[in-house]
Amino acid sequence: MMLLKWVLGILAGFLAAGLVIAVTEAVGHALVQGYAVFGIAIIAYGLGAAVGTAVAGRLAGRRSSTLVPILLGALATINLWSFAHPWWFAMACAGALALGGLVGDALSRQFAPARNEEA
């Protein structure tokens, strides 16, 4: 049962992160053009990592929640190799994912269940 909780928690966090990234980028693409779109993508990655890590941390446990920004980083790496990006984008992307993961971890601690609820 613990394995199922762990897998579903990570999956829920990853899906929440993807949803936040997709919505943020869709709104950003509608509002800005040119190189500013890359800035919106950085913001989207950070927000997605924060929300996804918080959801996974709340559902699957804090140690497991670190997988969400790692998985997002793997997908971001694939994205970086798919088409040309500005030189600064890779470092900014890594920073946003790391910072988002730290914020999400802090949020998951903030909203962690009380000890008597974890039974």
C-alpha positions in Angstrom: 0.0 0.0 0.0 2.9 2.4 0.7 4.3 1.8 -2.7 1.0 2.7 -4.3 0.7 5.8 -2.2 4.3 6.8 -3.2 3.7 6.2 -6.9 0.4 8.0 -7.0 1.8 10.9 -5.0 4.7 11.4 -7.3 2.4 11.1 -10.4 -0.1 13.6 -8.9 2.8 16.0 -8.2 4.2 15.6 -11.7 0.7 16.1 -13.3 0.1 19.2 -11.2 3.5 20.6 -12.2 2.7 19.9 -15.9 -0.7 21.6 -15.6 0.8 24.7 -14.0 3.5 24.9 -16.6 1.1 24.5 -19.5 -1.4 27.1 -18.2 1.4 29.6 -17.4 3.0 29.2 -20.7 -0.3 29.4 -22.6 -1.2 32.7 -20.8 2.4 33.9 -21.3 2.4 33.2 -25.1 -0.9 35.1 -25.4 0.5 38.2 -23.6 4.1 38.5 -24.8 6.2 37.8 -27.9 9.9 37.5 -28.8 12.5 36.6 -26.3 10.2 37.5 -23.4 8.5 34.2 -24.0 11.6 32.5 -22.6 11.3 34.5 -19.4 7.7 33.3 -19.2 8.9 29.7 -19.6 11.4 30.2 -16.7 8.6 31.5 -14.5 6.4 28.6 -15.6 9.1 26.0 -14.7 9.6 27.6 -11.3 5.9 27.7 -10.5 5.4 24.2 -11.8 8.2 22.8 -9.8 6.9 24.5 -6.6 3.4 23.3 -7.0 4.4 19.8 -8.1 6.9 19.3 -5.3 4.3 20.6 -2.8 1.6 18.2 -4.0 4.0 15.2 -4.1 5.4 16.1 -0.7 2.0 16.3 0.8 0.8 13.0 -0.8 4.0 10.9 -1.0 6.3 12.3 1.6 8.9 15.0 1.5 11.8 12.8 0.5 9.9 11.5 -2.5 8.9 15.0 -3.6 12.4 15.7 -4.9 11.7 13.5 -7.8 9.3 16.0 -9.3 11.9 18.7 -10.1 14.3 16.0 -11.2 11.8 14.6 -13.7 11.0 18.2 -14.9 14.7 18.8 -15.4 14.9 15.7 -17.6 12.0 17.0 -19.7 13.6 20.4 -19.8 16.8 18.9 -21.0 14.9 17.2 -23.9 13.3 20.6 -24.6 16.7 22.3 -24.7 18.0 19.8 -27.3 14.8 20.1 -29.4 15.3 23.6 -30.7 17.5 26.6 -30.3 17.3 28.6 -27.0 19.1 31.7 -25.8 22.5 30.9 -24.1 21.2 31.9 -20.7 18.1 29.7 -20.8 19.6 26.5 -19.6 21.1 28.0 -16.5 18.0 30.0 -15.7 15.9 26.9 -16.2 18.0 24.8 -13.8 17.9 27.6 -11.3 14.1 28.0 -11.6 13.6 24.2 -11.1 15.9 24.1 -8.1 14.3 27.2 -6.5 10.8 25.9 -7.2 11.7 22.5 -5.7 12.9 24.3 -2.5 9.8 26.4 -2.3 7.6 23.4 -2.9 9.4 21.5 -0.2 8.8 24.3 2.2 5.2 24.4 1.3 4.8 20.7 1.8 6.2 21.1 5.3 3.8 23.9 5.9 0.8 21.9 5.0 2.0 18.5 6.3 -0.7 16.5 8.2 -0.5 16.4 11.9 1.1 13.4 13.5 -2.2 11.8 14.5 -3.6 12.2 10.9 -0.9 10.0 9.3 -2.3 6.7 10.4 
